């Protein structure tokens, strides 16, 4: 975002930040459905504080000292050409099984939650 002044709120890597406590890390782990042993929370809190402190230091670098952004590489486009057939034969070859013209898939929503 060059040419436009952007105000970034200060990061709260101070010890008072609720996310940088064992309880905060435990809550984030629970929301992310991560399974952590109780001792891991004690180890992660200082590491997260260090990471956030490093990000704060990076944010202090003036935009004038940053290199100009590079143009992204050109994305090659393939021709949009219709091919005959409906693809059912290819689907049947690639699928593990086909039932009544459809490919059964595993349930992705756990009914117990």
N, C-alpha and C positions, 0 to 999 in steps of 0.2 A: 504494500500500500504506500507507494512512494508519492510524494507531493501532497499528502493529506496528513495533518497532525492527528495522531491517534493517542488517546490517553489510556494507558494500561493501569488498572488499579494495582496498588502494591500487593505483593504476595504476602500472605500471613504465615511466614515460617517461624513465628515466635512461639514459644512454648505454650502460650495461652490458646492457640488454635485448637479447636475441638477435634479436628481430624488428625492432629499430630500427637494424640494420646493413644494409649493402648486400647481404650474403649472406642475411639474413632477408627482406628485401624481394624478393630474387630468388626465394627459395623460395616465398613467398606468391604471387608472380606466376606461377610455374610451376604451383602447385597450382590456381590460378584460370584457368590456360591463357591468361594474358595475354602478349602479345608486346611486350616492352619493349627498347628499344635500351640498350646498356651505359651510356651517359651519363645515361639517365633514372633509374637507380638512385641515382646521386649526388645528383640533384635531389630525389628523393622522400623520402629519409631525413630531411632537415631538416623537410620539410613534414609528415611523419607525426609527428615529435617535437612539432612545434608543435600539431598537432591533438590529440594525446594530452594535452599540457600544458593546452590549453584545456578538455578534458573533465574533467581533474582539478580545474580551477578551478571549473567548474560544479558538480561533485560536492561542493564545499565549502559551497555555499549551504545554510543550515539549512532544514529542511522547514517551519518556522514562517513563513519569509519567502516561501514559494511560494504562488501563488494556489490556491484550492481547485479540484479537478478539475471540469470541466463534465460534465453528464450527456450521454451520446451521443444523437444525434437518433434518434427513433423510426423503425424500419425499416418501411416500408409492406409489408404482405403482400398478395399477390394470391390470389384464391380458387383453391383446388385443385380444379379441375373436369376430369373426364375428357372427352376429345374423341374422336370416332370416328375410326377409321383406325389404321394401324400406322406411318405416317410414311415409308414407303418411297418414295412418290411425291415427297414434299418432299425427301428425301435425294437422290434421283436428280436432281432439278432443281438442287440446290445443289452437288452434287459435280461435279468435272471429268469423271469417268468412273466407271462402275459395271461391275465384272467379276464374273460369277457371283453377282450379288446383293450384292456387297461393294464398298466403296470402297477402292481401293488407296491406300496412303500411303507417303511416302518413308521409307527406312530411317533410323532415328535413332541407331543404334549403329554407330560406325565400326569395321569389322572389322579395320582395320590397327592398332588400338591394343591 
